[in-house]
Amino acid sequence: MKRLTLALAVSLSLLASQAQAGAILHVAEAANYTVAYALAISDRASFDSDDVPYAVDNHASIADNSFSRIAYYMELQSAGGQLSYAYVSMDAFATSASKIGVPTVKSGEFYQRNVSNMNVVSNVAGVVNGTGISTGSLEFWFWNYDTGSNAGVPGANGGNYDFGDSPSGSGHYGSMQVNNYGAGQTILAYNNFNTGAIGDVGLGNQLTNNPDWTFAANAGNYTIKNIEVLVLQNNVPEPASLALLGLGLAGVAAARRKRSK
């Protein structure tokens, strides 16, 4: 009994340190994942000059080459509206947890590439849910970008900003987008996080103007706007540990529901 109490205390302590756990609350797959980063997105950001103010930053405790999959989760809610979210996981495209957060000059992240074995769970109308999706892609960079698809992404429209754009190699607008080019859509997007102007956030395609939310300047429209980065580590917790974690998550879920009322 004493060991059980101690294990529960440890699990609850870990939950408290994670602070945000929206993916784990809404997506069953995420229960086996570890939160590497959690960010409460601000209306304006200047990550070219400031560090990313993660509410949770566990990357230093995640060893290189210790994870096989990476997941991204974004949730948005406007005042009086319903919570919308999208979760997407994929085979690991990086070996270090220091290279999977918001792409900044400091992190050195640049990913203009396809990703494999993608799973998508979302409650947003139009977002294609599924497992093992083979047409995933990333547009992660610190720079400005234009509408041309220098990577030759199938179906990309060179006349607007979408899932197939080209980084300029200069400037500092910033793009953090996960896409499903096979479905012709952006799954989640966070742009313009370096200039100090109002940022762009979005789930699914923007129905007017640029589908990937570039120049949307809409971050101020949401009272809740969070992004989480998770990894599936090679050593998955034992079932007993997961059961204890579930007890703690139930408490976190209740607290989140209370705050949303």
Short mmCIF file of the C-alpha atoms (twelve columns), coordinates in Angstrom:
data_MODEL
# 
_entry.id   MODEL 
# 
loop_
_atom_site.group_PDB 
_atom_site.id 
_atom_site.type_symbol 
_atom_site.label_atom_id 
_atom_site.label_alt_id 
_atom_site.label_comp_id 
_atom_site.label_asym_id 
_atom_site.label_seq_id 
_atom_site.Cartn_x 
_atom_site.Cartn_y 
_atom_site.Cartn_z 
_atom_site.pdbx_PDB_model_num 
ATOM 1   C CA . MET A 1   0.000   0.000  0.000   1 
ATOM 2   C CA . LYS A 2   2.848   2.345  0.847   1 
ATOM 3   C CA . ARG A 3   4.490   1.667  -2.527  1 
ATOM 4   C CA . LEU A 4   1.168   2.285  -4.303  1 
ATOM 5   C CA . THR A 5   0.733   5.605  -2.499  1 
ATOM 6   C CA . LEU A 6   4.279   6.621  -3.391  1 
ATOM 7   C CA . ALA A 7   3.758   5.655  -7.039  1 
ATOM 8   C CA . LEU A 8   0.544   7.671  -7.164  1 
ATOM 9   C CA . ALA A 9   2.307   10.666 -5.642  1 
ATOM 10  C CA . VAL A 10  5.074   10.402 -8.230  1 
ATOM 11  C CA . SER A 11  2.547   10.153 -11.059 1 
ATOM 12  C CA . LEU A 12  0.628   13.179 -9.816  1 
ATOM 13  C CA . SER A 13  3.875   15.087 -9.411  1 
ATOM 14  C CA . LEU A 14  4.781   14.347 -13.018 1 
ATOM 15  C CA . LEU A 15  1.338   15.491 -14.126 1 
ATOM 16  C CA . ALA A 16  1.711   18.729 -12.217 1 
ATOM 17  C CA . SER A 17  5.076   19.344 -13.858 1 
ATOM 18  C CA . GLN A 18  3.517   18.788 -17.282 1 
ATOM 19  C CA . ALA A 19  0.844   21.436 -16.568 1 
ATOM 20  C CA . GLN A 20  -0.799  21.079 -19.972 1 
ATOM 21  C CA . ALA A 21  -1.893  17.641 -21.128 1 
ATOM 22  C CA . GLY A 22  -4.610  18.296 -23.692 1 
ATOM 23  C CA . ALA A 23  -3.381  15.587 -26.053 1 
ATOM 24  C CA . ILE A 24  -3.441  12.976 -23.305 1 
ATOM 25  C CA . LEU A 25  -6.963  14.005 -22.309 1 
ATOM 26  C CA . HIS A 26  -8.426  13.956 -25.811 1 
ATOM 27  C CA . VAL A 27  -6.456  11.327 -27.728 1 
ATOM 28  C CA . ALA A 28  -6.144  7.731  -26.522 1 
ATOM 29  C CA . GLU A 29  -2.880  7.139  -28.387 1 
ATOM 30  C CA . ALA A 30  -1.189  9.970  -26.502 1 
ATOM 31  C CA . ALA A 31  -1.467  8.129  -23.166 1 
ATOM 32  C CA . ASN A 32  1.768   6.306  -23.961 1 
ATOM 33  C CA . TYR A 33  3.592   9.470  -25.018 1 
ATOM 34  C CA . THR A 34  5.787   11.839 -23.012 1 
ATOM 35  C CA . VAL A 35  5.199   15.593 -23.216 1 
ATOM 36  C CA . ALA A 36  8.459   17.147 -24.398 1 
ATOM 37  C CA . TYR A 37  7.152   20.717 -24.690 1 
ATOM 38  C CA . ALA A 38  3.945   22.585 -23.957 1 
ATOM 39  C CA . LEU A 39  3.434   26.192 -24.996 1 
ATOM 40  C CA . ALA A 40  0.618   28.589 -24.204 1 
ATOM 41  C CA . ILE A 41  0.724   30.610 -27.414 1 
ATOM 42  C CA . SER A 42  0.776   34.362 -26.865 1 
ATOM 43  C CA . ASP A 43  -0.922  36.819 -29.194 1 
ATOM 44  C CA . ARG A 44  2.481   38.196 -30.203 1 
ATOM 45  C CA . ALA A 45  5.897   36.559 -30.077 1 
ATOM 46  C CA . SER A 46  9.490   37.471 -30.904 1 
ATOM 47  C CA . PHE A 47  11.384  34.218 -30.633 1 
ATOM 48  C CA . ASP A 48  14.187  35.626 -32.765 1 
ATOM 49  C CA . SER A 49  15.239  37.656 -29.736 1 
ATOM 50  C CA . ASP A 50  13.558  35.801 -26.841 1 
ATOM 51  C CA . ASP A 51  13.619  32.172 -25.739 1 
ATOM 52  C CA . VAL A 52  10.406  30.237 -26.337 1 
ATOM 53  C CA . PRO A 53  8.520   30.501 -23.000 1 
ATOM 54  C CA . TYR A 54  7.476   26.877 -22.725 1 
ATOM 55  C CA . ALA A 55  5.161   26.101 -19.809 1 
ATOM 56  C CA . VAL A 56  6.672   22.616 -19.922 1 
ATOM 57  C CA . ASP A 57  10.150  21.840 -21.205 1 
ATOM 58  C CA . ASN A 58  11.201  18.244 -20.595 1 
ATOM 59  C CA . HIS A 59  13.533  17.889 -23.564 1 
ATOM 60  C CA . ALA A 60  16.690  17.686 -21.448 1 
ATOM 61  C CA . SER A 61  15.370  14.555 -19.732 1 
ATOM 62  C CA . ILE A 62  14.645  12.806 -23.043 1 
ATOM 63  C CA . ALA A 63  17.766  11.041 -24.269 1 
ATOM 64  C CA . ASP A 64  18.811  11.210 -27.897 1 
ATOM 65  C CA . ASN A 65  17.600  8.246  -29.963 1 
ATOM 66  C CA . SER A 66  15.204  7.243  -27.163 1 
ATOM 67  C CA . PHE A 67  11.953  7.787  -29.077 1 
ATOM 68  C CA . SER A 68  10.419  6.243  -32.179 1 
ATOM 69  C CA . ARG A 69  7.549   8.666  -32.861 1 
ATOM 70  C CA . ILE A 70  6.844   12.372 -32.518 1 
ATOM 71  C CA . ALA A 71  3.420   13.979 -32.097 1 
ATOM 72  C CA . TYR A 72  2.042   17.506 -32.287 1 
ATOM 73  C CA . TYR A 73  -1.179  18.683 -30.696 1 
ATOM 74  C CA . MET A 74  -2.874  22.067 -30.963 1 
ATOM 75  C CA . GLU A 75  -6.058  23.236 -29.253 1 
ATOM 76  C CA . LEU A 76  -7.928  26.468 -29.837 1 
ATOM 77  C CA . GLN A 77  -10.985 27.948 -28.189 1 
ATOM 78  C CA . SER A 78  -12.557 31.371 -28.593 1 
ATOM 79  C CA . ALA A 79  -14.576 33.047 -25.859 1 
ATOM 80  C CA . GLY A 80  -17.865 31.179 -25.542 1 
ATOM 81  C CA . GLY A 81  -16.869 28.685 -28.233 1 
ATOM 82  C CA . GLN A 82  -16.112 24.994 -28.214 1 
ATOM 83  C CA . LEU A 83  -12.614 23.614 -27.880 1 
ATOM 84  C CA . SER A 84  -11.190 22.515 -31.223 1 
ATOM 85  C CA . TYR A 85  -8.096  20.346 -31.490 1 
ATOM 86  C CA . ALA A 86  -5.910  18.368 -33.850 1 
ATOM 87  C CA . TYR A 87  -3.344  15.720 -32.982 1 
ATOM 88  C CA . VAL A 88  -0.911  14.225 -35.444 1 
ATOM 89  C CA . SER A 89  1.810   11.654 -34.772 1 
ATOM 90  C CA . MET A 90  4.448   10.295 -37.144 1 
ATOM 91  C CA . ASP A 91  7.590   8.207  -37.278 1 
ATOM 92  C CA . ALA A 92  10.467  10.125 -35.726 1 
ATOM 93  C CA . PHE A 93  12.188  12.491 -38.158 1 
ATOM 94  C CA . ALA A 94  14.772  13.703 -35.604 1 
ATOM 95  C CA . THR A 95  16.905  11.967 -32.986 1 
ATOM 96  C CA . SER A 96  17.112  14.800 -30.434 1 
ATOM 97  C CA . ALA A 97  14.215  16.300 -28.496 1 
ATOM 98  C CA . SER A 98  15.986  19.660 -28.749 1 
ATOM 99  C CA . LYS A 99  15.122  19.661 -32.472 1 
ATOM 100 C CA . ILE A 100 11.353  19.127 -32.411 1 
ATOM 101 C CA . GLY A 101 9.881   22.231 -30.741 1 
ATOM 102 C CA . VAL A 102 9.059   25.621 -32.223 1 
ATOM 103 C CA . PRO A 103 11.660  26.178 -34.971 1 
ATOM 104 C CA . THR A 104 13.982  29.016 -33.999 1 
ATOM 105 C CA . VAL A 105 17.505  30.128 -34.873 1 
ATOM 106 C CA . LYS A 106 18.612  28.800 -31.503 1 
ATOM 107 C CA . SER A 107 17.107  25.347 -32.065 1 
ATOM 108 C CA . GLY A 108 18.456  25.206 -35.607 1 
ATOM 109 C CA . GLU A 109 15.362  23.400 -36.849 1 
ATOM 110 C CA . PHE A 110 14.599  23.304 -40.545 1 
ATOM 111 C CA . TYR A 111 12.256  20.670 -41.910 1 
ATOM 112 C CA . GLN A 112 10.816  20.815 -45.399 1 
ATOM 113 C CA . ARG A 113 10.135  17.154 -45.798 1 
ATOM 114 C CA . ASN A 114 7.645   14.333 -45.944 1 
ATOM 115 C CA . VAL A 115 6.894   12.238 -42.861 1 
ATOM 116 C CA . SER A 116 5.692   8.656  -42.714 1 
ATOM 117 C CA . ASN A 117 3.101   6.544  -40.922 1 
ATOM 118 C CA . MET A 118 1.056   9.541  -39.785 1 
ATOM 119 C CA . ASN A 119 -1.917  9.229  -37.412 1 
ATOM 120 C CA . VAL A 120 -4.426  12.086 -37.185 1 
ATOM 121 C CA . VAL A 121 -7.167  12.667 -34.606 1 
ATOM 122 C CA . SER A 122 -9.174  15.885 -34.743 1 
ATOM 123 C CA . ASN A 123 -12.646 17.201 -33.975 1 
ATOM 124 C CA . VAL A 124 -12.377 19.909 -36.630 1 
ATOM 125 C CA . ALA A 125 -14.744 19.566 -39.560 1 
ATOM 126 C CA . GLY A 126 -12.913 18.706 -42.753 1 
ATOM 127 C CA . VAL A 127 -9.699  17.446 -41.185 1 
ATOM 128 C CA . VAL A 128 -9.065  13.918 -42.435 1 
ATOM 129 C CA . ASN A 129 -8.625  11.521 -39.510 1 
ATOM 130 C CA . GLY A 130 -6.857  8.226  -39.952 1 
ATOM 131 C CA . THR A 131 -3.871  6.003  -39.225 1 
ATOM 132 C CA . GLY A 132 -0.835  5.113  -41.276 1 
ATOM 133 C CA . ILE A 133 -1.281  8.107  -43.581 1 
ATOM 134 C CA . SER A 134 1.613   8.226  -46.063 1 
ATOM 135 C CA . THR A 135 1.162   11.767 -47.374 1 
ATOM 136 C CA . GLY A 136 2.261   13.831 -44.379 1 
ATOM 137 C CA . SER A 137 4.701   16.722 -44.601 1 
ATOM 138 C CA . LEU A 138 6.347   19.352 -42.417 1 
ATOM 139 C CA . GLU A 139 7.091   23.013 -43.060 1 
ATOM 140 C CA . PHE A 140 9.183   24.020 -40.036 1 
ATOM 141 C CA . TRP A 141 11.471  26.995 -40.395 1 
ATOM 142 C CA . PHE A 142 12.420  30.313 -38.881 1 
ATOM 143 C CA . TRP A 143 12.475  32.329 -42.117 1 
ATOM 144 C CA . ASN A 144 10.089  34.112 -44.426 1 
ATOM 145 C CA . TYR A 145 8.624   32.006 -47.243 1 
ATOM 146 C CA . ASP A 146 6.787   32.374 -50.530 1 
ATOM 147 C CA . THR A 147 4.038   30.522 -52.350 1 
ATOM 148 C CA . GLY A 148 6.152   28.593 -54.822 1 
ATOM 149 C CA . SER A 149 6.685   24.901 -54.116 1 
ATOM 150 C CA . ASN A 150 10.410  24.349 -54.613 1 
ATOM 151 C CA . ALA A 151 10.022  20.891 -53.043 1 
ATOM 152 C CA . GLY A 152 7.476   19.899 -55.674 1 
ATOM 153 C CA . VAL A 153 4.741   18.983 -53.186 1 
ATOM 154 C CA . PRO A 154 1.909   17.268 -55.109 1 
ATOM 155 C CA . GLY A 155 -1.214  19.419 -55.369 1 
ATOM 156 C CA . ALA A 156 0.385   22.596 -54.000 1 
ATOM 157 C CA . ASN A 157 -0.942  25.877 -55.395 1 
ATOM 158 C CA . GLY A 158 1.775   28.336 -56.358 1 
ATOM 159 C CA . GLY A 159 -0.735  31.179 -56.165 1 
ATOM 160 C CA . ASN A 160 -1.329  31.092 -52.419 1 
ATOM 161 C CA . TYR A 161 0.219   29.930 -49.145 1 
ATOM 162 C CA . ASP A 162 -0.664  26.318 -48.495 1 
ATOM 163 C CA . PHE A 163 0.982   22.968 -47.730 1 
ATOM 164 C CA . GLY A 164 3.649   23.498 -50.390 1 
ATOM 165 C CA . ASP A 165 5.585   26.735 -49.878 1 
ATOM 166 C CA . SER A 166 9.262   27.666 -50.178 1 
ATOM 167 C CA . PRO A 167 11.451  29.112 -47.396 1 
ATOM 168 C CA . SER A 168 13.379  32.193 -48.424 1 
ATOM 169 C CA . GLY A 169 16.439  31.550 -46.265 1 
ATOM 170 C CA . SER A 170 16.140  35.084 -44.897 1 
ATOM 171 C CA . GLY A 171 13.763  37.148 -42.768 1 
ATOM 172 C CA . HIS A 172 12.088  35.787 -39.679 1 
ATOM 173 C CA . TYR A 173 8.333   35.286 -40.129 1 
ATOM 174 C CA . GLY A 174 8.412   31.613 -39.141 1 
ATOM 175 C CA . SER A 175 6.388   28.526 -40.038 1 
ATOM 176 C CA . MET A 176 5.443   25.507 -37.923 1 
ATOM 177 C CA . GLN A 177 3.017   23.497 -40.019 1 
ATOM 178 C CA . VAL A 178 2.033   19.835 -40.201 1 
ATOM 179 C CA . ASN A 179 0.231   18.977 -43.432 1 
ATOM 180 C CA . ASN A 180 -1.506  16.173 -45.269 1 
ATOM 181 C CA . TYR A 181 -0.772  16.973 -48.893 1 
ATOM 182 C CA . GLY A 182 -2.691  13.894 -50.036 1 
ATOM 183 C CA . ALA A 183 -5.849  15.476 -48.637 1 
ATOM 184 C CA . GLY A 184 -4.796  18.951 -49.780 1 
ATOM 185 C CA . GLN A 185 -4.835  20.341 -46.276 1 
ATOM 186 C CA . THR A 186 -2.936  21.830 -43.402 1 
ATOM 187 C CA . ILE A 187 -3.627  19.909 -40.190 1 
ATOM 188 C CA . LEU A 188 -2.238  22.468 -37.746 1 
ATOM 189 C CA . ALA A 189 -0.311  25.687 -38.172 1 
ATOM 190 C CA . TYR A 190 1.506   28.251 -36.055 1 
ATOM 191 C CA . ASN A 191 3.117   31.051 -38.071 1 
ATOM 192 C CA . ASN A 192 4.632   34.483 -37.511 1 
ATOM 193 C CA . PHE A 193 6.206   33.815 -34.124 1 
ATOM 194 C CA . ASN A 194 9.286   35.983 -34.547 1 
ATOM 195 C CA . THR A 195 8.238   39.454 -35.661 1 
ATOM 196 C CA . GLY A 196 6.345   40.713 -32.596 1 
ATOM 197 C CA . ALA A 197 3.186   41.046 -34.696 1 
ATOM 198 C CA . ILE A 198 -0.017  39.106 -34.007 1 
ATOM 199 C CA . GLY A 199 0.608   35.457 -34.856 1 
ATOM 200 C CA . ASP A 200 -1.275  33.046 -37.093 1 
ATOM 201 C CA . VAL A 201 -2.844  29.874 -35.701 1 
ATOM 202 C CA . GLY A 202 -5.170  27.403 -37.338 1 
ATOM 203 C CA . LEU A 203 -6.563  23.883 -37.485 1 
ATOM 204 C CA . GLY A 204 -7.458  22.467 -40.866 1 
ATOM 205 C CA . ASN A 205 -7.515  24.719 -43.918 1 
ATOM 206 C CA . GLN A 206 -8.475  28.360 -43.663 1 
ATOM 207 C CA . LEU A 207 -11.548 28.552 -45.883 1 
ATOM 208 C CA . THR A 208 -10.769 32.005 -47.243 1 
ATOM 209 C CA . ASN A 209 -7.417  33.487 -48.238 1 
ATOM 210 C CA . ASN A 210 -4.377  31.307 -47.556 1 
ATOM 211 C CA . PRO A 211 -5.237  27.712 -46.550 1 
ATOM 212 C CA . ASP A 212 -2.234  27.443 -44.193 1 
ATOM 213 C CA . TRP A 213 -3.266  30.544 -42.207 1 
ATOM 214 C CA . THR A 214 -0.312  32.701 -43.322 1 
ATOM 215 C CA . PHE A 215 -1.121  36.386 -42.643 1 
ATOM 216 C CA . ALA A 216 -4.277  35.401 -40.740 1 
ATOM 217 C CA . ALA A 217 -3.111  37.466 -37.719 1 
ATOM 218 C CA . ASN A 218 -5.783  35.721 -35.664 1 
ATOM 219 C CA . ALA A 219 -4.036  34.566 -32.473 1 
ATOM 220 C CA . GLY A 220 -5.830  37.268 -30.515 1 
ATOM 221 C CA . ASN A 221 -9.185  35.688 -31.399 1 
ATOM 222 C CA . TYR A 222 -8.635  32.782 -29.005 1 
ATOM 223 C CA . THR A 223 -8.715  32.667 -25.229 1 
ATOM 224 C CA . ILE A 224 -7.187  29.183 -25.252 1 
ATOM 225 C CA . LYS A 225 -4.385  28.438 -27.710 1 
ATOM 226 C CA . ASN A 226 -1.946  25.717 -26.749 1 
ATOM 227 C CA . ILE A 227 0.517   23.569 -28.597 1 
ATOM 228 C CA . GLU A 228 2.168   20.422 -27.286 1 
ATOM 229 C CA . VAL A 229 5.008   18.282 -28.606 1 
ATOM 230 C CA . LEU A 230 5.156   14.656 -27.476 1 
ATOM 231 C CA . VAL A 231 7.383   11.658 -28.073 1 
ATOM 232 C CA . LEU A 232 6.846   7.918  -27.867 1 
ATOM 233 C CA . GLN A 233 9.825   6.681  -25.923 1 
ATOM 234 C CA . ASN A 234 11.242  3.230  -26.480 1 
ATOM 235 C CA . ASN A 235 10.602  2.180  -22.863 1 
ATOM 236 C CA . VAL A 236 6.822   2.379  -22.412 1 
ATOM 237 C CA . PRO A 237 5.585   2.528  -18.767 1 
ATOM 238 C CA . GLU A 238 4.267   -0.681 -17.259 1 
ATOM 239 C CA . PRO A 239 0.455   -1.109 -17.192 1 
ATOM 240 C CA . ALA A 240 0.320   -0.424 -13.440 1 
ATOM 241 C CA . SER A 241 2.094   2.883  -13.921 1 
ATOM 242 C CA . LEU A 242 -0.300  3.816  -16.733 1 
ATOM 243 C CA . ALA A 243 -3.263  3.040  -14.484 1 
ATOM 244 C CA . LEU A 244 -1.926  5.388  -11.844 1 
ATOM 245 C CA . LEU A 245 -1.291  7.997  -14.507 1 
ATOM 246 C CA . GLY A 246 -4.906  7.640  -15.589 1 
ATOM 247 C CA . LEU A 247 -6.112  8.442  -12.084 1 
ATOM 248 C CA . GLY A 248 -4.109  11.624 -12.111 1 
ATOM 249 C CA . LEU A 249 -5.295  12.549 -15.595 1 
ATOM 250 C CA . ALA A 250 -8.892  12.216 -14.472 1 
ATOM 251 C CA . GLY A 251 -8.199  14.936 -11.920 1 
ATOM 252 C CA . VAL A 252 -6.522  17.116 -14.514 1 
ATOM 253 C CA . ALA A 253 -9.485  16.637 -16.854 1 
ATOM 254 C CA . ALA A 254 -11.909 17.714 -14.137 1 
ATOM 255 C CA . ALA A 255 -9.833  20.801 -13.432 1 
ATOM 256 C CA . ARG A 256 -9.720  21.708 -17.139 1 
ATOM 257 C CA . ARG A 257 -13.498 21.308 -17.450 1 
ATOM 258 C CA . LYS A 258 -14.003 23.529 -14.433 1 
ATOM 259 C CA . ARG A 259 -11.739 26.236 -15.882 1 
ATOM 260 C CA . SER A 260 -13.589 26.159 -19.217 1 
ATOM 261 C CA . LYS A 261 -17.004 26.884 -17.658 1 
# 
